[in-house]
Amino acid sequence: MARVEGTTTADAGTPNFSRRRSLGASLDKYLGYLVEVPAAALVVTEIVVLFAGVVFRYLLHQPLIWSDELASILFLWLAMLGAVTAFRRGEHMRMTALVARANTAQRAFLDMIATCAALAFLLLIVRPSWDYAYEESFIITPALQISNMWRATALPIGIGLMAIFALLRLLRTGNMRTLLGAAATVAVIVLAFWLMQPWLRPLGNLNLVIFFVGVAGFCVFAGVPIAFGFGLAIYGYLALTTRTPLMVLVGRMDEGMSHLILLAVPLFVFLGLLIEMTGMARAMVAFLASLLGHVRGGLHYVLVGAMYLVSGISGAKAADMAAVAPVLFPEMKKRGAKPGDLVALLAATGAQTETIPPSLVLITVGSVTGVSIAALFTGGLLPGIVLATTLSALVWWRHRGDDLSHVKKAGVGEIVRTFVVALPALALPFVIRAAVVEGIATATEVSTIGIVYAVLAGLLLYRQFDWRRMLPMLIETASLSGAILLIIGAATGMAWGLTQSGFSRTLAAAMTGLPGGGATFIAVSIVAFTILGSVLEGIPAVVLFGPLLFPIAKAVGVHEVHYAMVIILAMGMGLFAPPFGVGYYAACAIGRVDPAEGIRPIWGYMLALLIGLTAVAAFPWISIGFLR
């Protein structure tokens, strides 16, 4: 993942620069400490609160009615302080494919542009965030009976802290000419758009292309961190082309970042780090390697299968990826796998598993369209297998020429020995899934059961637990989660802007009059939902378009379960396809890989997914063959 840092060049040797840099570094260090330690403490607190909720409800039969509410309040603080930590460390995701090709001076300028653009968004949004927090002060939470301002204040404080760290980064730059040039460039662009306001408003939905494609695309490829590029696009659209109060944008970002189901993201991220630290990951990989280590691309097949197995546990694709990648990636890299190929396959498997129950997207489809949820659960299993098969076929093709002459096939004795050692670790996914299926824990809480299980296994069975690593792991969890959640929040704001434009009604009306019957309708739906999936996550898109399009599908003779599988898989492809797919950047963050490295290999996997999707669309039996 690319870091956004100031570059020291011409002015680096001057006394003024040395003093400025020393002052900036000292402020950055102490302020960073004041942010990172509370962020780490919030991760621990969330684990304790949610696990206590499970214990009191399931074992003591005395539910803590306030646990979810407290977890939600703390979660927004965790998300914002995590985003601040990620900003300070330069760990917000950015596309560096073009930046990396520039020479040293150009790269320094683009890095300054990225920081100045992020700072511009933060300064523009800080006042609306305070207004939003003030409005929330009039709301009293139902369980704790406190003002919701205690929760909402996390937004302006987090935004303000990120702005301070942006200024400190600029303070440490060694070339004032580069800094002033970058700041002037960003200021001129912002001013130009502001002056164009009278010409933009009459353009109607053409502004969607200007801001959501033009501005967002320019920011992404210029190396501006993804979350801030998306944020500038939606801020510009709402401020310059509508009369919507900008406080509403902050509210939509809050909604996107703090949905309680997303709390599974930091908890599964921490669980992945814990599995690695306790030696459970090493034990699992050793067993899987003994089984498939002599097969070309063996662990790649394991990655595809693992994502299929854990999918649906958390309800969030980022959490699914966070549960798998930290376990498999280190060993796969040791065996020569390229980071770009790994993150591309991880993103592709995220799209592959969108229909596997228990999927929140399937539940949402059923709730908003009236389609049987049980039928959707039954129909979703085989389409996932079809896409897993096409991905595995591509893995075989790409690795068919690997030289494994130096790899010795494990004997039966070694396989049995590694299996016995790995058994407690291998049981973890089944413990987690059983906890959800049996109703012991919710999708959000279940990761805490995994964390407690991993701690006990590390202490009692594997006897490998380094307490000194806990604080760095907790800070890393907060940072990575904040980077992911800020992107989701900005994308949710874009999705809301898209909805308010009336685009959804226009699209439904256009699709109603298509010639060619069901086949044409499905083909256009695949294209439309692939595009929509890159902007809208599955659930918002289904809520917006499901009630409009499912009656049309039924009218043209398309089975509702079949149609649901097709559009969910299409949205999954869009969600994980660069350059706009939010899921792709989440995969890069979890895998700690620069997004530019995965661009080339992911298109092959996207083609494999498209082939699988085409098969699912062409043969309805794959979706409805097992329905009674």
C-alpha positions in Angstrom: 0.0 0.0 0.0 1.4 3.4 -1.0 2.3 5.9 1.6 1.6 9.6 1.2 4.6 11.4 2.5 6.2 14.8 1.8 9.4 14.6 -0.2 12.4 16.5 0.9 14.4 18.0 -1.9 15.8 21.5 -2.4 15.1 23.1 0.9 16.1 20.0 3.0 19.5 21.4 4.1 18.4 24.8 5.4 18.3 25.6 9.1 14.6 26.7 8.9 13.7 23.4 7.4 15.5 21.5 10.1 13.7 23.4 12.8 10.4 23.0 11.0 10.8 19.4 10.4 11.9 18.7 14.1 8.9 20.6 15.4 6.5 18.8 13.0 7.9 15.4 13.9 7.6 16.1 17.6 4.0 17.2 17.3 3.2 14.3 15.1 4.7 11.8 17.5 2.9 13.0 20.6 -0.4 13.7 19.0 -0.2 10.3 17.3 0.3 8.6 20.7 -2.8 10.4 22.0 -4.8 9.0 19.0 -3.4 5.5 18.7 -3.7 4.4 22.3 -7.4 5.3 22.6 -8.0 3.6 19.2 -6.4 0.4 20.5 -8.4 0.6 23.7 -11.6 0.9 21.7 -10.8 -2.3 19.9 -10.4 -4.1 23.3 -13.6 -2.5 24.7 -15.7 -3.5 21.6 -14.5 -7.1 22.1 -15.4 -7.1 25.8 -18.8 -5.5 25.3 -19.9 -7.8 22.5 -18.6 -11.0 24.1 -20.3 -10.0 27.4 -23.5 -9.6 25.4 -23.2 -13.2 24.2 -22.4 -14.5 27.7 -25.2 -12.7 29.4 -27.8 -13.5 26.7 -27.0 -17.1 25.9 -25.5 -18.5 29.1 -27.0 -16.4 31.9 -30.3 -15.6 30.0 -30.1 -12.0 31.1 -29.6 -9.9 27.9 -27.7 -6.7 28.2 -30.1 -4.4 26.4 -27.5 -1.6 26.2 -24.6 -3.7 24.7 -25.4 -3.1 21.0 -26.1 0.6 21.6 -22.8 1.1 23.5 -21.0 -0.9 20.8 -22.5 1.3 18.1 -21.4 4.5 19.9 -17.9 3.3 20.4 -17.7 1.9 16.9 -18.0 5.3 15.2 -15.1 6.6 17.5 -13.1 3.5 16.6 -13.7 4.1 12.9 -12.8 7.8 13.0 -9.7 7.4 15.3 -8.7 4.5 13.1 -9.0 6.7 10.0 -6.9 9.3 11.8 -4.2 6.7 12.6 -4.2 5.5 9.0 -3.8 9.1 7.8 -0.9 9.8 10.1 0.8 6.6 9.0 0.1 7.2 5.3 -1.9 4.0 5.1 -5.1 5.2 3.4 -5.5 3.4 0.1 -4.5 5.1 -3.1 -4.0 4.2 -6.7 -0.3 4.7 -7.7 -0.2 3.1 -11.1 0.4 6.4 -12.8 2.2 8.1 -9.9 4.8 5.3 -9.9 5.7 6.0 -13.5 6.6 9.7 -12.8 10.1 10.9 -12.2 11.2 12.0 -8.7 10.1 15.6 -8.9 6.8 14.8 -10.5 6.1 12.1 -7.8 6.9 14.6 -5.1 4.5 17.1 -6.6 1.7 14.4 -7.0 2.3 13.4 -3.3 1.8 17.0 -2.3 -1.3 17.2 -4.5 -2.7 14.1 -2.7 -2.1 15.6 0.7 -3.5 19.0 -0.3 -6.6 17.5 -1.9 -7.3 15.4 1.2 -6.8 18.5 3.4 -9.2 20.5 1.1 -11.9 17.9 1.6 -11.4 17.8 5.4 -11.5 21.6 5.6 -14.7 21.7 3.5 -16.5 19.0 5.5 -15.4 20.0 9.1 -18.1 22.7 9.6 -21.0 20.4 8.3 -19.7 17.7 10.6 -20.0 20.0 13.6 -23.5 21.0 12.5 -24.4 17.3 12.2 -23.1 16.6 15.7 -25.1 19.5 17.1 -28.3 18.3 15.5 -27.7 14.8 16.9 -27.5 16.3 20.4 -31.3 16.5 20.4 -31.6 12.7 20.0 -31.6 10.6 23.2 -30.5 7.0 22.9 -33.2 4.5 23.9 -31.1 2.2 26.1 -28.4 4.3 27.7 -30.6 7.5 27.7 -27.7 9.8 26.8 -27.4 12.4 24.0 -26.4 11.0 20.6 -23.9 13.9 20.4 -21.5 11.6 22.5 -21.4 9.4 19.4 -21.7 12.0 16.6 -18.9 14.2 18.0 -16.5 11.5 16.7 -17.0 12.8 13.2 -15.8 16.4 13.6 -13.0 15.4 16.0 -11.7 12.7 13.6 -12.0 15.1 10.6 -10.2 17.8 12.6 -7.4 15.5 13.7 -6.8 14.3 10.1 -6.6 17.9 9.0 -4.0 18.6 11.7 -1.9 15.6 10.6 -2.2 16.8 7.0 -0.8 20.2 8.0 2.0 18.5 10.0 2.9 16.4 6.9 3.0 19.6 4.8 5.1 21.3 7.5 7.7 18.6 7.2 8.1 18.9 3.4 11.6 20.0 2.2 10.6 21.9 -0.9 8.4 24.9 -0.4 8.1 25.5 -4.1 6.6 22.0 -4.6 4.3 22.6 -1.6 3.1 26.0 -2.8 2.6 24.7 -6.4 0.5 21.8 -5.2 -1.6 23.9 -2.8 -2.1 26.5 -5.5 -3.2 23.8 -8.0 -5.7 22.3 -5.7 -7.0 25.8 -4.7 -7.4 26.8 -8.4 -9.3 23.6 -9.2 -11.7 24.1 -6.3 -12.2 27.7 -7.1 -12.8 26.9 -10.8 -15.6 24.4 -9.9 -17.1 26.9 -7.5 -17.2 29.6 -10.2 -18.8 27.1 -12.6 -21.8 26.6 -10.3 -24.3 28.6 -12.5 -23.4 26.4 -15.5 -23.4 23.1 -13.7 -26.9 23.2 -12.1 -28.9 23.2 -15.4 -27.0 20.1 -16.6 -29.1 17.8 -14.5 -28.0 14.1 -14.4 -25.0 14.9 -16.6 -23.4 16.2 -13.4 -23.3 12.5 -12.2 -20.8 11.8 -15.0 -18.9 15.0 -14.3 -18.4 14.4 -10.6 -18.8 10.6 -10.0 -16.8 9.6 -13.1 -14.7 12.7 -13.9 -13.7 14.1 -10.6 -13.6 10.8 -8.7 -11.6 9.2 -11.6 -9.2 12.0 -11.8 -8.6 12.0 -8.1 -8.1 8.2 -8.0 -5.6 8.1 -10.9 -3.8 11.2 -9.6 -3.0 9.3 -6.4 -5.4 11.0 -4.0 -6.4 8.5 -1.3 -9.6 6.8 -2.5 -11.8 7.9 0.4 -10.9 11.6 -0.1 -11.3 11.3 -3.9 -14.8 9.9 -3.4 -15.5 12.5 -0.8 -14.5 15.4 -3.0 -16.7 14.0 -5.8 -19.8 13.8 -3.7 -19.2 17.1 -1.9 -18.8 18.9 -5.2 -21.9 17.3 -6.6 -24.1 18.2 -3.7 -22.6 21.7 -3.0 -22.5 22.9 -6.6 -25.5 21.2 -8.3 -28.1 20.7 -5.6 -29.5 22.6 -2.6 -29.0 19.7 -0.2 -27.6 20.8 3.1 -24.0 19.4 3.4 -24.8 18.2 6.8 -26.8 15.5 5.1 -23.6 14.2 3.4 -22.0 13.8 6.8 -25.1 11.9 8.0 -24.8 9.5 5.0 -21.1 8.9 5.7 -22.0 8.2 9.3 -24.6 5.7 8.2 -22.2 4.0 5.9 -19.3 3.8 8.3 -21.1 2.8 11.5 -23.6 0.2 10.5 -23.2 -2.3 13.3 -22.7 -5.3 11.0 -19.4 -3.6 9.8 -18.1 -3.9 13.4 -17.2 -7.4 12.3 -14.5 -5.8 10.1 -12.1 -4.7 12.8 -12.8 -7.7 14.9 -12.0 -10.1 12.1 -8.9 -8.1 11.2 -7.8 -8.5 14.8 -8.7 -12.2 14.8 -6.6 -12.7 11.7 -3.6 -11.0 13.4 -4.2 -13.1 16.5 -4.3 -16.4 14.5 -0.9 -15.5 13.0 0.6 -14.5 16.4 -0.5 -17.6 18.3 0.9 -20.0 15.7 -2.6 -21.2 14.6 -2.0 -19.9 11.1 1.3 -21.7 10.8 -0.3 -25.0 11.9 -3.2 -24.6 9.4 -0.9 -23.7 6.5 1.4 -26.6 7.3 -1.4 -29.1 7.1 -2.9 -27.5 3.9 0.6 -27.5 2.4 1.1 -31.2 3.2 -2.1 -31.9 1.3 -1.7 -29.5 -1.7 1.9 -28.2 -1.5 3.0 -30.5 -4.3 0.1 -29.3 -6.6 0.7 -26.4 -8.9 -1.1 -23.4 -7.5 -2.2 -25.5 -4.5 -2.7 -22.7 -1.9 -4.5 -20.6 -4.4 -7.2 -23.3 -4.5 -7.2 -23.2 -0.7 -7.9 -19.4 -0.8 -10.9 -19.9 -3.1 -12.3 -22.7 -0.9 -11.6 -20.8 2.3 -13.5 -17.7 1.1 -16.4 -20.0 0.1 -16.5 -21.5 3.6 -16.3 -18.3 5.7 -18.6 -16.3 3.4 -21.7 -15.2 5.1 -20.4 -15.6 8.6 -19.9 -11.9 9.1 -22.3 -10.5 6.5 -19.5 -8.1 5.3 -17.1 -9.1 2.5 -14.3 -7.0 4.0 -14.6 -9.1 7.2 -14.6 -12.3 5.2 -11.4 -11.3 3.5 -9.9 -10.2 6.8 -10.6 -13.6 8.2 -8.8 -15.5 5.4 -5.9 -13.3 4.0 -3.8 -12.9 7.1 -3.8 -16.7 7.5 -2.8 -17.7 3.9 -0.9 -14.7 2.4 2.4 -14.9 4.3 2.9 -18.6 3.4 1.8 -18.0 -0.2 4.3 -15.2 -0.5 7.0 -17.5 0.9 6.2 -20.0 -1.9 6.7 -17.3 -4.6 3.2 -16.0 -5.1 3.2 -12.3 -6.3 1.3 -9.9 -4.0 -0.6 -8.4 -6.9 -1.9 -11.8 -7.9 -2.9 -12.7 -4.4 -4.9 -9.5 -3.8 -6.5 -9.9 -7.2 -7.6 -13.5 -6.4 -8.8 -12.4 -2.9 -11.0 -9.6 -4.5 -12.3 -12.1 -7.1 -13.3 -14.6 -4.4 -15.1 -11.8 -2.6 -17.3 -11.3 -5.6 -17.7 -15.1 -6.1 -19.2 -15.6 -2.6 -22.0 -13.0 -2.8 -24.8 -15.5 -3.1 -23.6 -18.0 -0.5 -26.0 -18.1 2.6 -26.4 -16.8 5.1 -25.9 -13.7 3.0 -27.3 -10.3 4.1 -27.8 -9.4 0.5 -30.0 -12.5 0.0 -32.0 -11.6 3.1 -32.4 -8.0 1.8 -33.6 -9.2 -1.6 -36.2 -11.4 0.1 -37.4 -8.6 2.5 -37.8 -5.9 -0.2 -39.2 -8.1 -3.0 -41.2 -10.7 -1.3 -39.1 -13.6 -2.7 -38.8 -16.6 -0.3 -35.6 -16.2 1.7 -35.4 -20.0 2.0 -35.6 -20.3 -1.8 -32.8 -17.7 -2.1 -30.6 -19.6 0.3 -31.1 -22.8 -1.6 -30.6 -21.2 -4.9 -27.4 -19.4 -3.9 -25.1 -22.3 -3.2 -24.6 -23.7 -6.7 -23.9 -20.3 -8.5 -21.1 -19.8 -6.0 -19.7 -23.2 -6.8 -19.9 -22.4 -10.6 -17.8 -19.2 -10.1 -15.4 -21.0 -7.8 -14.9 -23.5 -10.6 -14.1 -20.9 -13.2 -11.7 -19.1 -10.8 -10.0 -22.5 -10.1 -9.7 -23.2 -13.8 -7.9 -19.9 -14.3 -5.6 -20.7 -11.3 -4.8 -24.0 -13.0 -4.0 -22.2 -16.3 -1.8 -19.6 -14.7 0.2 -22.0 -12.6 0.3 -25.0 -15.0 4.0 -24.3 -15.8 5.2 -23.9 -12.2 8.4 -25.8 -11.5 7.7 -28.0 -8.4 10.6 -30.3 -8.9 12.0 -29.1 -5.6 8.8 -29.8 -3.7 8.5 -33.2 -2.1 5.1 -34.8 -1.8 4.2 -35.3 1.9 3.7 -38.8 3.2 0.7 -40.1 5.0 2.5 -39.9 8.3 3.3 -36.3 7.9 -0.2 -35.4 6.8 -1.7 -37.1 9.9 0.8 -35.4 12.2 0.2 -31.9 10.7 -3.6 -32.6 10.8 -3.5 -33.4 14.6 -1.4 -30.2 15.3 -3.7 -28.1 13.1 -7.0 -29.6 14.3 -7.8 -26.9 17.0 -7.0 -24.2 14.4 -9.0 -25.9 11.6 -11.9 -26.2 14.0 -12.1 -22.4 14.3 -14.2 -21.6 11.1 -16.6 -24.4 12.1 -16.9 -23.0 15.6 -17.7 -19.6 14.2 -20.2 -20.8 11.7 -21.9 -23.0 14.3 -22.3 -20.1 16.7 -24.2 -18.2 14.0 -26.3 -21.0 12.8 -27.3 -22.1 16.3 -28.2 -18.6 17.3 -25.5 -18.4 20.0 -24.2 -15.1 18.6 -25.1 -12.6 15.9 -23.0 -12.0 12.8 -21.4 -9.1 14.6 -20.7 -10.8 17.9 -19.4 -14.1 16.4 -15.9 -12.7 15.8 -15.5 -12.2 19.5 -16.1 -15.9 20.1 -13.3 -16.6 17.5 -11.0 -14.1 19.4 -11.6 -15.8 22.8 -11.1 -19.2 21.1 -7.8 -18.1 19.5 -6.5 -16.6 22.8 -7.2 -19.8 24.7 -5.8 -21.9 21.9 -2.6 -19.8 21.8 -2.2 -19.8 25.6 -3.1 -23.4 26.4 -2.5 -25.5 23.3 0.0 -23.8 21.1 1.8 -22.1 24.0 2.7 -19.2 21.8 1.4 -15.8 22.9 3.5 -12.7 22.8 1.9 -10.0 25.0 4.3 -7.4 23.7 2.8 -7.6 20.2 -0.8 -6.9 21.5 -0.6 -3.1 21.4 0.9 -2.9 17.9 -1.7 -5.4 16.7 -4.5 -3.4 18.2 -3.2 -0.2 16.6 -2.8 -2.0 13.3 -6.4 -3.2 13.5 -7.7 0.3 14.2 -5.7 1.8 11.3 -6.6 -0.8 8.7 -10.3 -0.8 9.8 -10.4 3.0 9.7 -9.0 3.1 6.2 -11.6 0.6 5.0 -14.6 2.2 6.8 -13.8 5.7 5.6 -14.0 4.5 2.0 -17.3 2.8 2.7 -18.6 6.0 4.3 -17.6 8.1 1.3 -19.0 5.5 -1.1 -22.3 5.5 0.8 -22.5 9.3 0.4 -22.0 8.8 -3.4 -24.7 6.2 -3.4 -27.1 8.5 -1.7 -26.4 11.3 -4.1 -27.0 8.9 -7.0 -30.3 7.9 -5.5 -31.5 11.5 -4.9 -30.8 12.4 -8.5 -33.7 10.2 -9.7 -31.3 8.0 -11.6 -32.8 4.8 -10.3 -36.3 5.6 -11.6 -34.9 6.6 -14.9 -33.0 3.3 -15.2 -36.0 1.2 -14.3 -38.2 3.1 -16.9 -35.6 2.5 -19.6 -35.3 -1.2 -18.9 -39.0 -1.7 -18.9 -39.3 -0.9 -22.6 -36.4 -3.1 -23.8 -37.0 -5.4 -26.8 -36.0 -9.1 -26.8 -37.8 -10.3 -23.7 -36.1 -12.0 -20.8 -32.7 -12.6 -22.4 -32.2 -8.9 -23.3 -33.5 -7.9 -19.9 -31.0 -10.1 -18.1 -28.1 -9.0 -20.3 -28.8 -5.3 -19.7 -29.3 -6.0 -16.0 -25.8 -7.6 -15.8 -24.2 -4.5 -17.4 -26.3 -2.1 -15.2 -25.7 -3.9 -11.9 -22.0 -4.3 -12.6 -21.7 -0.6 -13.0 -24.0 0.1 -10.1 -22.0 -2.3 -7.9 -18.9 -0.2 -8.2 -20.7 2.7 -6.6 -23.4 1.1 -4.5 -22.8 -1.9 -2.2 -25.2 -4.8 -2.6 -27.7 -3.9 0.0 -28.3 -0.2 -1.0 -28.6 -1.2 -4.6 -31.1 -4.0 -3.9 -33.2 -1.7 -1.7 -33.2 1.0 -4.5 -33.8 -1.1 -7.5 -35.2 -4.4 -6.3 -38.9 -3.2 -5.9 -38.7 -1.6 -9.3 -37.0 -4.4 -11.4 -38.2 -7.7 -9.9 -41.8 -7.1 -11.1 -40.4 -6.4 -14.6 -38.3 -9.6 -14.5 -41.4 -11.6 -13.6 -43.4 -10.0 -16.3 -40.8 -11.0 -19.0 -40.7 -14.6 -17.8 -37.5 -14.6 -15.7 -37.7 -16.6 -12.4 -37.2 -14.3 -9.4 -34.6 -16.5 -7.7 -32.7 -16.8 -11.0 -32.8 -13.0 -11.5 -31.7 -12.4 -7.9 -28.6 -14.6 -8.4 -27.7 -12.9 -11.6 -27.9 -9.3 -10.3 -26.2 -10.2 -7.0 -23.2 -11.7 -8.8 -23.1 -8.8 -11.3 -23.0 -6.3 -8.4 -20.3 -8.4 -6.7 -18.2 -8.1 -9.9 -18.7 -4.3 -9.9 -17.9 -4.0 -6.2 -14.5 -5.7 -6.6 -13.5 -4.3 -10.1 -11.1 -1.4 -10.2 -10.8 1.5 -10.6 -14.0 2.4 -8.7 -14.9 -0.8 -6.9 -14.7 -0.2 -3.2 -14.3 -3.9 -2.4 -11.0 -4.0 -4.5 -9.4 -1.3 -2.3 -10.6 -3.1 0.8 -8.9 -6.3 -0.4 -5.7 -4.3 -1.1 -5.8 -2.8 2.4 -6.4 -6.2 4.1 -3.6 -7.8 2.0 -1.4 -4.7 2.4 -0.7 -4.5 -1.3 -0.5 -1.4 -3.5 -3.7 -1.3 -5.6 -1.5 -0.8 -8.7 0.0 -4.2 -8.3 -3.3 -6.0 -8.6 -4.7 -4.1 -11.6 -3.2 -6.4 -14.3 -3.9 -9.8 -12.8 -7.4 -9.0 -11.6 -8.8 -8.6 -15.1 -8.1 -12.3 -15.8 -10.0 -13.2 -12.7 -12.8 -10.8 -13.6 -13.0 -12.5 -17.0 -13.3 -15.9 -15.2 -16.1 -14.5 -13.0 -17.9 -13.1 -16.1 -17.7 -16.6 -17.8 -19.2 -18.1 -14.6 -21.9 -15.4 -14.4 -22.8 -15.9 -18.1 -23.2 -19.6 -17.4 -25.5 -18.9 -14.4 -27.5 -16.4 -16.5 -27.8 -18.8 -19.5 -28.8 -21.9 -17.5 -31.5 -21.0 -14.9 -31.3 -24.5 -13.5 -28.1 -23.6 -11.7 -30.1 -21.2 -9.6 -33.5 -22.9 -9.4 -32.8 -26.6 -10.1 -33.0 -27.6 -6.4 -36.1 -25.6 -5.5 -39.2 -27.6 -4.7 
